C-alpha cells in the first residue's frame, strides 16, 4: 500500500472519530442518498417507458418488484451484517479481521445469487405466478424476469460491496458505483424497449447490463487496493464469530426482505383479484415512494457506520450525539418531503397511468396516505439503524420487519375484504403507524445499553 492510500485511510478513520457528527453524517449520507435516488430513478424509468406498452405491461413490472426484493434478500442480509461488524472492528483498529468479514460476505452472497439465478430460470413460470402475475400480464412478467435473473449473482455481491465501502467511510466510492449503473439504465431503456423493439424484455436487458456495470465499478476499489479493506479468496474465513455477527445482525435485513417479498406477493394477489389497474396503481405508487424512502434510508445508512464506528471505539458521547442529530433531521426532512409529494401526488401518478382513471385514483390515494405517515417511518428507520450499529440484532430484526411484515401482513386480508381497493391503498400507511408501538420501547432499551457501557468505561478509568 502506498503512502497516499495510507494517509487517505488514516484521515477517514480520524474523520469518523473526531469531526462533528453534524458534518460527518451528512458527508456519509449524501452520497448514499444520491445512489438511492438514482436507483429509484432507474426503477421508475423501467415503469415509465413500459407504461407506453399498456396497463398489463406496467402491472408486470410491478409484479417483478418482488423479484428484485428476493435478489436483494440474497445480498442484503450479508451486506448489512458485514457492515455493522466491519464498522465496529475498524473502530477497534482490527482491519485484518474486517477484511475477512468482507470476503466471507462477498463470496457467500455470490453463491446464493447464483443458486437463485439457476433455480429461478428453471422454474420461471411457477415463480412469476407465485409473485402475483395475473393471466393477462404473465407473459410480460416472464420476459422481464428472464434477464434480471441472469444478473442476480452480481446484484447480490454489489449489495455487499456497497455496504462495506460505506462502513469504512468511503461513501463516495459507493455512490459512484450505484449511480453510474442507474444512469446507464435510464439511457438504455428507450434504446432497447423502442429502438430495438424488444418491449418489456428490453427493459429487463437494460436493467441487467446496468447491474453488471455497477458491480464492476464497486469492485474496482478492492482490485486496485484503494479501500481500507482487502477482498480476496485468501481472506475468506468461515469463523464462528464472523458467521454469528454477520448472520445475526444481518438477519434483520433478511427477514425484512423476506417479509417484504411475502407482503408484496399478497398485495399483488389481492390487488390483481380486483383489476390490473389496481395492481398497477399500487405498484407504481410503491416505486414513487422509493424516492422519499430512499432519502430516509440513505440518511439512516449514513448515520449507522458513524454510530457503529464510535461504539467500537468506545466514544459513547458521539453515539448519543449522532442519534440525536439524525432523529431531528429525519423528522423535519421527512415532514417537508411528505407535504410536497402529497400536494402533487395526482400529477405524478398521471405520468405513469396514462388515461386509466382507476389506476390514477388508487395510486394517488396510496401515495398521499403514506406521506401522512412518513415522519413516523423516518424516525423508526433511525432507531432501526441505531440498533444495527450497536449490534442489537433483536431490536434491528423487530423494527426492520415491522413496516412490510409483522405490522402489514396481518391487516391485508381483512382490510381488502371490508374496504377493497381503498383498503389496500391504505395498508402500508397503517403499518407505518403500528411500527411506532414497537420502536419506542426498543429505543429505551438501547439507551440503557449505551448508558451502562458509559458507566463501565468510567469505572475502568477510575
RORO-753996 format. One record per residue (C-alpha): residue in one letter; y, x, z. Coordinates in pm, whole numbers, plus 50000, padded with zeros to 5 digits. Layout:
<rs>
AYXZ...
</rs>
This chain:
<rs>
X500005000050000X503405014949902X506335017450144X508274989949966X505494964550024X505064976250384X508794971950453X508704937050297X505754926750512X507374940150830X510604921650751X508664888950710X506984894651046X510344900951217X511824870451047X509124847851192X509634861551544X513374867851569X515544848651320X516984814951437X514474787051377X517234766551212X517244792950937X513564802850927X512124767650898X514324757050603X513644790850441X509914784250475X510164747350393X512424746550087X510024764849851X507194743049981X509244711349928X510114722249575X506464728449493X505524694049632X508304677449434X507254694149112X503644684249184X504884648549230X506844650748907X503834660948701X501714634048867X504434609448769X504594624948422X500974615048365X501724579748482X504954577348281X503554588847948X500274569947991X502234538048069X503164536447699X499444531047629X499414498647832X498734484648181X494994492048161X495624528948092X498124530348379X495544514148608X493024541048507X495394569048613X495924550748943X492154549248997X491824586448933X494344593449208X491324590649437X489564617549232X492494641049290X492194634049662X488464641649651X489144675449496X491934681049747X489444673850024X487264702449894X490034727949944X492444713650198X490044714950495X489524752150445X493154757750345X494824742050648X492254755550892X492704790550750X496504786650750X496534778451122X494164806551224X495804832350998X499294824851136X498034829651493X496114861651405X499124876451230X501324867451526X498904888651731X499054916851470X495404912951363X495894914250984X492354926550913X490744895851068X493294873650891X492164888150555X488564879450641X489604843650714X491384841450377X488374855050185X485964831650366X488094800950287X488644811249923X485024816849820X483644786950010X486294764549851X485364777249504X481694769749567X482414734449690X484724727549395X482104740049151X479444717349302X481784687749275X482524695348909X478804696848824X477714665349007X480834645848907X480194653448539X476534643148567X477304610148741X480604602648566X480264565148507X478994556148856X481724578249001X484674561048830X483214527048918X482944538149280X486594549249267X487594513649178X487724512648797X487594477548655X485614469748337X488874468748140X490014503548246X486644520948295X486664539647963X490184552648026X489104563948374X486204583748229X488484600647976X490914611148248X488254623148493X486364644648240X488754674048213X490174672048565X486654678048700X486334710048494X489314724348683X488014713649027X486924748649150X490334763249060X492194733949216X490254737749542X490904775149568X494574770649475X494994749549790X493634778649995X495874805049838X498904782149854X498484775750227X497634811750316X500674825750135X502804802650348X501044813450669X502254849250615X505824838450538X505544840950156X506604805350083X508504815949769X505374830449605X503544798349692X506304777649534X506274797249208X502544792149165X502584754849225X505864748149043X505154766248718X501924747048668X503744714348734X506494721848483X503904731848225X502104698648272X505304679248203X505694698547875X502064694947769X501684657547846X503614643447546X502154670347317X498534661647398X498974624047450X501154616247146X501494647846934X497724653746914X496984616446959X494494622647243X495694593947461X494524593647824X492224623447758X495314643147655X496924636947995X493744649648161X493634681147944X497294688548020X496634684948393X493574707648381X495454735048193X498374733648436X495984737048732X494394768048578X497804783848525X498794776748887X495544792949002X496284824548804X499834827348940X498744822049301X496014848149259X498484874149130X499984884849469X496494891349605X495294910549300X498414932649296X498374937149678X501844922049719X500624899850001X500134909450365X496524897350337X493754911150117X491494887749920X488174903049817X484434896849829X484114926750065X486264908150319X484034877450303X482554872550651X480634842950792X481504848251157X481274822451433X484954822951525X486104821951160X483864792351080X484774774551404X488554779051379X488704771351008X486464740851020X487594725151349X491334727151277X490854720850906X488564691250970X491674670551034X492624675850670X489074668850551X488844636250741X492364627050632X491504633050268X488124616150307X489614585250466X492424585650209X489794585049935X487914556750107X491074536350167X492174543249808X488834530849675X489004499449890X492624493349794X491824498149423X488854474649450X490784447349632X493794450449401X491584451149090X489944418749203X493384402449174X494524418348845X495074451348666X498814445348713X498474445649093X496194476149075X498684494648854X501714483549061X500304496549389X499074528249218X502484535349065X504254528749397X501894553749562X502894580449312X506594572549352X506304576149729X504874610849675X508484622549625X509854614749973X506494620950137X506304654549959X509654664050110X508474653150455X505154671350426X506794702250278X509244703950567X506384699550813X504414727450646X507494749650669X507604742751043X503854747351104X503474785051037X506644792451234X505264774251538X501784789251491X503064824851442X505184822951759X502384806151954X500114835651867X502894859751970X503414840352300X507024831952207X506824797552362X510594792952368X510584794351987X507684769651970X509814744852168X512974750351966X511174748651631X509674714851724X512994700351840X514794711751527X512054698451297X511814664551472X515534657251439X515834669351081X512804648950974X514104616951134X517604619250989X516494631750648X513794605250605X516204577250700X518634588350428X515864590850166X514484556750265X517874540050226X518484554249879X514984547549743X514864512749895X518054502849713X516844514849372X513134506249414X513004479349145X514814500748888X512444529848949X509334508048919X510584493948587X510344528648434X506554526448463X505944488848448X507464480948111X507744443248076X504954434648323X506734412748584X503814411348829X503504449148830X507264452648886X507294427949176X504334442749366X505374478749303X508954473749425X507814454849736X505324482249824X507994509349789X510604490849999X508224483250285X507134519650304X510804530050305X511344509050619X508544527850798X509424562350654X511204576850964X508104569251173X505904586450916X508224616850916X508164621251294X504384616651317X503994643451047X505954668551259X503804660851564X500694664851349X501894698851225X502624709751582X499024701651678X497714721051377X499944751151453X498654753651810X495014749451710X494794714951872X492054702151643X491614668751821X495264658451803X495594670351445X492494650751348X493674618351507X497124619551354X496154631851010X493564604250971X495674575951112X498014567950824X495414564650548X492354558950761X491964545751112X495204525451103X494824513950740X491184506850656X490594480850934X493524459450816X492834459950440X490234432250417X491914406950650X495374412950503X494024409150148X492144377550242X495094359750403X498084373950213X496654385449879X498724409449668X501704408449906X499434417950196X498004447650005X501534459049918X502494459150287X499314475350424X500494511650413X503784503850590X501924485550868X499584515550909X502604538650945X503914517751235X500484517051403X500204555151384X503164557851620X500964544451902X498694574751865X501424600851820X503344595552146X500524603552396X499294632452179X502754648452184X502924645352562X499594663752596X500684691352356X503904696552550X501844700352869X499744726852695X502844746652594X504294744052945X501024756153101X500954786152866X504554794452962X503704793253331X500644815553278X502774840953089X505354841453369X502624846053630X501134875553439X504594891353406X505194888353781
</rs>
